[in-house]
Amino acid sequence: MSQGPQGPNRMFDEFAKLMTDAAGVAQGARREVETAFKGQAERFMAGMDLVQRDEFEAVKEMASKARMENESLRAELDELKASLAGSAKKASTKKPAPKKS
């Protein structure tokens, strides 16, 4: 009861065709899942009110410059306060001028 020379080969050919078809279906399903996931991710991120990286970097640089300017102004203010305190101290240590009667 031999299947003949074509029997096993035909079975392997059918099996190979089935595997090729299954691989194609799996690849198509993968593409559909990726597309659906990408769409969901884009909708999710759009709803989060995120900013672009370049906009973030620009605001970060502005904040850094403002912080440096603030520190500079603080130092200048401290110098002015010290100068005023020194002037007030000198004025209080001077003897009052005698009153003319």
C-alpha positions in Angstrom: 0.0 0.0 0.0 2.4 2.6 -1.2 1.2 6.2 -1.7 3.4 6.5 -4.8 6.2 8.9 -5.5 3.9 11.9 -5.3 2.2 11.1 -1.9 4.8 12.4 0.6 6.0 15.2 -1.6 2.4 16.4 -2.1 1.8 16.3 1.6 5.0 18.3 2.3 4.0 20.8 -0.4 0.6 21.3 1.1 2.1 21.7 4.6 4.6 24.2 3.3 1.8 26.2 1.6 -0.2 26.1 4.8 2.8 27.4 6.8 3.4 30.2 4.2 -0.3 31.2 4.4 -0.2 31.1 8.2 2.9 33.3 8.2 1.2 35.8 5.9 -1.9 35.9 8.1 0.3 36.4 11.2 2.2 39.2 9.5 -1.0 40.9 8.4 -2.4 40.6 11.9 0.8 42.1 13.3 0.5 45.1 11.0 -3.1 45.7 12.0 -2.3 45.5 15.7 0.6 47.9 15.2 -1.6 50.4 13.3 -4.3 50.2 15.9 -1.8 50.6 18.8 -0.1 53.5 17.1 -3.5 55.2 16.5 -4.5 54.7 20.2 -1.1 56.0 21.4 -1.4 59.1 19.2 -4.9 59.8 20.5 -3.8 59.3 24.1 -0.8 61.6 23.8 -2.9 64.3 22.0 -5.3 64.3 24.9 -2.4 64.7 27.4 -1.6 68.3 26.2 2.1 67.5 25.8 4.7 69.9 24.3 7.2 69.4 21.6 10.8 68.8 22.7 12.1 72.0 21.0 9.4 74.1 22.8 10.4 72.5 26.1 14.1 73.3 25.5 13.3 76.9 24.6 11.3 77.4 27.8 14.0 75.7 29.8 16.6 78.1 28.4 14.4 81.1 29.2 13.9 79.9 32.8 17.7 79.4 33.2 18.4 83.0 31.9 15.6 84.4 34.2 17.1 82.5 37.2 20.6 83.9 36.4 19.2 87.4 36.1 17.3 87.0 39.4 20.5 85.9 41.2 22.3 89.0 39.7 19.6 91.3 40.8 19.5 89.7 44.3 23.3 90.3 44.7 22.9 93.9 43.5 20.0 94.4 46.0 22.0 93.0 48.8 24.9 95.4 48.0 22.5 98.4 48.0 21.0 97.3 51.3 24.5 97.0 52.8 25.4 100.4 51.4 22.3 102.0 52.9 22.8 100.3 56.3 26.4 101.6 56.3 25.2 105.1 55.5 22.6 105.0 58.2 25.1 103.7 60.7 27.5 106.5 59.9 24.7 109.1 60.3 23.7 107.8 63.7 27.2 107.8 65.1 27.8 111.5 64.3 27.3 113.9 67.1 24.4 116.1 66.6 25.3 119.7 65.8 24.9 122.0 68.7 21.7 124.0 68.7 21.9 127.6 68.2 20.0 129.6 70.7 
